[in-house]
């Protein structure tokens, strides 16, 4: 498949360690790519480069083979964008805003915008100035999707949405992916990225420290975590006598959390069959736990290096 | 040029333009309609002072609104997320700015001519020439001053800086010109202000109108062609600042 978004050696140094440093990544056609990182990590700066708002110090980025800086206007024929900060042009209502944008885009009508507004339960006839944060965000989302662009760039596209609407948003992203759209989205909400992204890049201090395929995290990891509670203390102690890799013990509740490779799962069941088990539950690895562990590991490595 | 953007820009700026244009028309009408008021009289008591200050308000406020304020607020993101080039945005805004100033003084000039005709009962060809040239001069002056504000508006991300620099320069130039006009010991300030390039005396002499000094005595005959070169200087300042502003806006980083 073709790479729709290509970033090569992108560097933008704002001084004091802020900015972006030697970013390399490519996003395939039809892929949903997530960008995660704390505030100030460089997510917005990266998206602004893709939009042609910022000029890199060195390195290049392109969308559909067109350079993001020199061809920034042409690229917009294929790009839908949700800016990180929503501030609408000076028009009255949401509908007027969609009409204005449709006119700039050379679109014939705003029927798709109306459909999307309905889907997001947005009253687009309301005055923009009176809109709540959530309504404004919905208007910006509708605007980004209404032109049916091939590439979608979202800078924290769901801020201000309630969980129900976040679900509508992620459903929509998934549908668009099936229709062949390429999505590049930043967020600091792991669960949002986890539910839609194919890959997620972790940005820290302007550098990509990891890119992870989500299929590897979504229950496909070889070593899984199980939590078991026993009915009585004897079984609990007796179980601990076996050589399972124990991650956490909660003696007062007779609960134990173990890590176990898929190959040994039958051994676990054999052992457990002799005991009275209250419950057993698998704790899926989440993007969040993955990155938190990774982050802590990096922090430890860094301290070791500095010592 | 982009028609959609132009429409949007007109909609957002026409209010202030209309008020200030009407204020000027009202002042001229009120001064001239009453009876025979020689053009040179109006020039001294009105043109030398008020239109410059009124248009300065328009130039400073509008200059900021056209670019810097939209970058500051972030609304510019929506135009630029469509296939409209930055250069097109910059030139459309420049077209509106220059066009609106031209219309402002065209209306002022026509109002003066009509009011003069009604008040004095007749108007000579020289008087029409003087009125049109004075308003053309105000347009040229504002072309240069709006260019300065436009340039400031195109390079700053924050409204407050665009207003401080653009408005500061325009305000300072008007102030220096006023001080030089009212107090001879500040005459040297003239050479720092582009406002003095709007040479009413020269225009009046060129149109065979009597020229008064500020004290009301007949002044020594001014050079009737000096204003032409000064118009050219104002035009050059305008063209350079607008072109520079548009180019810089197309090339700089925008935090959108």
HADDOCK unambig.tbl for C-alpha pairs under 7 A between the chains (distance, minus, plus):
assign (segid A and resid 48 and name CA) (segid B and resid 256 and name CA) 7.00 0.50 0.50
assign (segid A and resid 53 and name CA) (segid B and resid 253 and name CA) 5.79 0.50 0.50
assign (segid A and resid 53 and name CA) (segid B and resid 254 and name CA) 5.09 0.50 0.50
assign (segid A and resid 53 and name CA) (segid B and resid 255 and name CA) 6.89 0.50 0.50
assign (segid A and resid 53 and name CA) (segid B and resid 256 and name CA) 6.74 0.50 0.50
assign (segid A and resid 54 and name CA) (segid B and resid 253 and name CA) 4.47 0.50 0.50
assign (segid A and resid 54 and name CA) (segid B and resid 254 and name CA) 5.96 0.50 0.50
assign (segid A and resid 55 and name CA) (segid B and resid 253 and name CA) 6.05 0.50 0.50
assign (segid A and resid 73 and name CA) (segid B and resid 83 and name CA) 4.42 0.50 0.50
assign (segid A and resid 73 and name CA) (segid B and resid 84 and name CA) 5.74 0.50 0.50
assign (segid A and resid 73 and name CA) (segid B and resid 85 and name CA) 5.21 0.50 0.50
assign (segid A and resid 74 and name CA) (segid B and resid 83 and name CA) 5.77 0.50 0.50
assign (segid A and resid 76 and name CA) (segid B and resid 81 and name CA) 5.92 0.50 0.50
assign (segid A and resid 76 and name CA) (segid B and resid 82 and name CA) 5.20 0.50 0.50
assign (segid A and resid 76 and name CA) (segid B and resid 83 and name CA) 4.88 0.50 0.50
assign (segid A and resid 77 and name CA) (segid B and resid 82 and name CA) 6.76 0.50 0.50
assign (segid A and resid 77 and name CA) (segid B and resid 83 and name CA) 5.70 0.50 0.50
assign (segid A and resid 81 and name CA) (segid B and resid 81 and name CA) 6.58 0.50 0.50
assign (segid A and resid 87 and name CA) (segid B and resid 73 and name CA) 6.35 0.50 0.50
assign (segid A and resid 87 and name CA) (segid B and resid 74 and name CA) 5.56 0.50 0.50
assign (segid A and resid 87 and name CA) (segid B and resid 75 and name CA) 5.20 0.50 0.50
assign (segid A and resid 88 and name CA) (segid B and resid 75 and name CA) 5.23 0.50 0.50
assign (segid A and resid 89 and name CA) (segid B and resid 75 and name CA) 5.13 0.50 0.50
assign (segid A and resid 103 and name CA) (segid B and resid 4 and name CA) 6.84 0.50 0.50
assign (segid A and resid 104 and name CA) (segid B and resid 4 and name CA) 6.60 0.50 0.50
assign (segid A and resid 104 and name CA) (segid B and resid 82 and name CA) 6.08 0.50 0.50
assign (segid A and resid 105 and name CA) (segid B and resid 82 and name CA) 5.60 0.50 0.50
assign (segid A and resid 105 and name CA) (segid B and resid 83 and name CA) 6.53 0.50 0.50
